[in-house]
Amino acid sequence: MSGTLRKGWCPSALHPMASGDGLIVRLSLDDGIVTPALAHRLAHLARQYGNGLLDLSSRANVQLRGVTETTLSALQAELRALGLLETDEAPAAARNILISPLAGIDPQAVVDICPSVHALRQRLQHDDALRQLPAKFGFIVDDGGALSVAGEKADISFLARGSTGSAYFLVSLAGQPVGRCAADELAGAALRILRAFLQLRRDTDQRMADLVRHVSVEAVAERAALTRTPNEIGDLPLPQPIGAFRVGAYHVLGVGIPFGRLDAAALEHLADVAETGRGTLRLTPWRAILITAAEAPDAAKLADSGLIFTEGDPLRAVAACPGAPGCASGSTPTHDDARRLAPFARQLKEQGIALHVSGCAKGCAHPSAAPVTFVGRDGRYDLVRDGAAGDTAIATGFEGDQLTLVLQQLVAKADA
């Protein structure tokens, strides 16, 4: 078997992670773009070497589930032939670049970020010193367009501002504004920040948030020779990726993936619709896939696929991890419970995640706070209000219909 098995947070194709339903193999697709042919191939691989299920991660990656130790080597050989198997020589950070999902085709974008992202990825792949970066270390590059990823968390973020011909990037470290760089200097600025991070950090597991907390964001900026400015990022709009809309010359159909989980058949249906419209699939970090095509995608052909077609769908208000039995850390059937509770969730919050059903205290599906979080423990749930899964619970021991009753009571209090 090629590679090694890992338990923890960041699986890859070479280093899968053991879970309750087998091995998780995560694929990092450059720019999150999947051709119909590749989508069909991934669906085939999911069936042949896994359990036919795929997940979308919060970093716009796709994961194959249910792979076994027996099937792993053959799967890795197929992925190598497709150019999707990473090497141990390349830093993990080279795969952890989240970009605007409509990059390169969005006329609302301040600048086409694709050349800058390509340059950054190349620099990361060929600098041996950067192999010392933590496996979770990640970037955001946002083009300022119609669907912004600026609100997502990252160690280093580059947010396009200005206008065509005078574009620049606001730079933030772990969400703290630190300065700016010219549009064509992104890769160079990123490398300076990374070297400053490696020079200033205290231990190998430290992330950027830990570093700026200990030495200050100003210290990192000075070491990285960043142009300091008083820029504030300001309020960030909540992305609305679901539905049909136009982006320049392209027709876009955004479909939601319930809890980020789809099966091989659904992926094949998406690929067929994209192919008919002469388009591609674009992955997003919001449990959604965009079909971008020259001709309007036919949503009717996806009617029986179990996908979501409106932002108002109750499932869009709920985050849920795989739970039991899919995750070895989970002790509760999170997806079943989340579906039952979804009709009440939107009454807690008009937009975004209102309810988080987590199989354990790690909170993988939604690391941030939510109005209500149910946290699985020993087959039952603890209740966290206005917090994350790892925060202190205000009540414990709920199961079955008790969850519905508790949520209805919380909704009634919110409406009072």
Salt bridges, closest charged atoms under 4 A:
ASP21 OD2 - ARG65 NE 2.92
ASP30 OD1 - ARG121 NE 3.50
ASP31 OD1 - ARG121 NH2 3.63
ASP55 OD2 - ARG65 NH1 2.69
ASP55 OD1 - ARG261 NE 2.41
GLU78 OE1 - ARG41 NH2 2.47
ASP88 OD1 - HIS15 NE2 2.68
ASP127 OD2 - ARG195 NH2 3.28
ASP155 OD2 - ARG207 NH2 2.83
ASP210 OD1 - ARG213 NH2 2.62
GLU218 OE2 - ARG228 NH2 3.67
GLU268 OE2 - ARG47 NH1 2.72
ASP272 OD1 - HIS40 NE2 2.85
GLU295 OE2 - ARG278 NE 3.22
GLU311 OE1 - ARG316 NE 3.36
ASP337 OD1 - ARG340 NH2 3.05
ASP382 OD2 - ARG377 NE 2.70
GLU399 OE2 - ARG380 NH2 3.20
